[in-house]
Amino acid sequence: MQSNLIAQTIDIPAIAETAFPSLKLPFRPSATSSSTKIAEIVSLLLPYIFVIAGLLLLFSIISGGFSMMTAGDNVDGAKKAKLKITSALIGFVILFAAFWIMQIIEVMLGVDFGF
């Protein structure tokens, strides 16, 4: 009997509920399907990915501001700090756009990403 890795599915919610009985999962597959597909796993993880990215963005901006304050007369240090803050702000715009694109996809396709 040949095993097809693409056709195999993993029941993540059942495993999580068994390992952590007090855990409340934000997403549970439909009653007709007890297995979780890749798209459902991504949908489950997306809200957490956005939160982690937002926290990294916050710490990056704070770090850039601290570098800017401590640069003093050092022109190279100030340029590096400005670049760090600019990169963090560009990351914020990308993160914000990704979140709203996911919202639009959710409305247009009727897919629930768990936001």
Secondary structure as GFF3:
##gff-version 3
##sequence-region A 1 115
A	DSSP	alpha_helix	12	19	.	.	.	ID=ss1
A	DSSP	alpha_helix	38	71	.	.	.	ID=ss2
A	DSSP	alpha_helix	75	109	.	.	.	ID=ss3
###
